[in-house]
């Protein structure tokens, strides 16, 4: 299974950004910071993760877990509009997706969640 950093690079390239520095400039982040995110040497904050997902038009869940279709943001829109599953279904889905991850992706996901909890 790919790491978050690999999916980030895949999404960047799929969106026509040929280099990490080109995307960093477009996203308004330091080139070095983005390169560290893309090569996996620095963890992502929730803010950076959601910013990148929004710019690259991919699902945050896909960036985190690799599950689902990278371009299918319908599940996020449904949950915002109230047309998705109920809260218990969402928790069960997220739990199942998390448990299906390999150890490295679980660690990466937990790092993001810890940063989010401390904000």
C-alpha positions as CSV (number, residue, x, y, z in Angstrom):
1,X,0.0,0.0,0.0
2,X,1.2,3.5,-0.8
3,X,2.1,6.0,1.9
4,X,0.4,9.4,2.2
5,X,3.4,11.0,0.6
6,X,3.2,8.8,-2.5
7,X,-0.5,9.6,-2.9
8,X,0.2,13.3,-2.6
9,X,2.8,13.1,-5.3
10,X,0.4,11.0,-7.5
11,X,-2.3,13.6,-7.1
12,X,0.1,16.5,-7.8
13,X,1.3,14.9,-11.0
14,X,-2.3,13.9,-12.1
15,X,-3.2,17.6,-11.8
16,X,-0.5,18.7,-14.1
17,X,2.1,20.0,-11.6
18,X,5.3,18.7,-13.1
19,X,7.5,19.6,-10.1
20,X,7.0,19.8,-6.3
21,X,8.3,23.4,-6.4
22,X,5.7,24.4,-9.0
23,X,2.9,23.0,-6.8
24,X,4.4,24.6,-3.7
25,X,4.3,28.0,-5.3
26,X,0.7,27.5,-6.5
27,X,-0.3,26.3,-3.0
28,X,1.5,29.2,-1.3
29,X,3.7,27.0,0.9
30,X,7.5,26.9,1.2
31,X,9.0,24.6,-1.4
32,X,11.1,22.8,1.2
33,X,8.1,22.2,3.4
34,X,6.1,20.7,0.5
35,X,9.0,18.6,-0.6
36,X,9.3,17.2,3.0
37,X,5.5,16.4,2.9
38,X,5.8,14.7,-0.5
39,X,8.9,12.6,0.3
40,X,7.4,11.6,3.7
41,X,10.2,13.1,5.9
42,X,7.8,15.5,7.6
43,X,4.3,14.8,8.8
44,X,1.3,16.7,7.5
45,X,-0.8,19.0,9.7
46,X,-4.6,18.8,9.3
47,X,-4.5,22.3,7.7
48,X,-1.9,21.2,5.1
49,X,-3.7,17.9,4.4
50,X,-7.0,19.6,3.8
51,X,-5.4,22.5,1.8
52,X,-3.6,20.0,-0.5
53,X,-6.7,17.9,-0.9
54,X,-8.8,20.9,-1.8
55,X,-6.3,22.3,-4.3
56,X,-5.7,18.9,-5.9
57,X,-9.5,18.1,-5.8
58,X,-9.1,14.7,-4.1
59,X,-10.8,13.2,-1.1
60,X,-8.9,13.7,2.2
61,X,-9.8,10.2,3.2
62,X,-8.1,8.9,0.0
63,X,-4.9,10.9,0.8
64,X,-4.9,9.5,4.4
65,X,-5.8,5.9,3.7
66,X,-5.7,5.2,-0.1
67,X,-9.2,3.8,0.1
68,X,-11.8,4.8,-2.4
69,X,-11.4,6.8,-5.6
70,X,-9.0,9.7,-5.4
71,X,-11.3,11.9,-7.3
72,X,-14.5,10.9,-5.6
73,X,-15.4,13.7,-3.2
74,X,-19.1,12.7,-3.2
75,X,-18.9,11.1,0.3
76,X,-17.5,14.3,1.8
77,X,-20.2,16.4,0.1
78,X,-22.9,14.0,1.3
79,X,-21.7,14.2,4.9
80,X,-21.7,18.0,4.8
81,X,-25.2,18.2,3.4
82,X,-26.7,15.6,5.7
83,X,-27.4,13.2,2.9
84,X,-24.8,10.6,3.9
85,X,-24.8,7.9,6.5
86,X,-25.7,8.5,10.1
87,X,-22.9,9.1,12.7
88,X,-22.6,5.5,13.8
89,X,-22.2,4.3,10.2
90,X,-19.5,6.9,9.7
91,X,-17.6,5.9,12.8
92,X,-17.8,2.2,11.8
93,X,-16.6,3.0,8.3
94,X,-13.7,5.1,9.5
95,X,-12.7,2.5,12.0
96,X,-12.8,-0.3,9.4
97,X,-10.7,1.8,7.0
98,X,-8.2,2.6,9.7
99,X,-7.8,-1.0,10.8
100,X,-7.2,-2.1,7.2
101,X,-4.1,0.1,6.9
102,X,-0.6,-1.1,7.2
103,X,1.5,-0.1,10.2
104,X,3.2,2.9,8.6
105,X,-0.1,4.4,7.3
106,X,-1.7,3.8,10.7
107,X,1.2,5.7,12.3
108,X,1.0,8.5,9.7
109,X,-2.8,8.8,10.2
110,X,-2.5,8.9,14.0
111,X,0.1,11.7,13.7
112,X,-2.4,13.8,11.7
113,X,-5.2,13.0,14.2
114,X,-3.0,13.9,17.2
115,X,-2.1,17.3,15.6
116,X,-5.7,17.9,14.9
117,X,-6.7,17.1,18.5
118,X,-4.1,19.6,19.9
119,X,-5.3,22.5,17.8
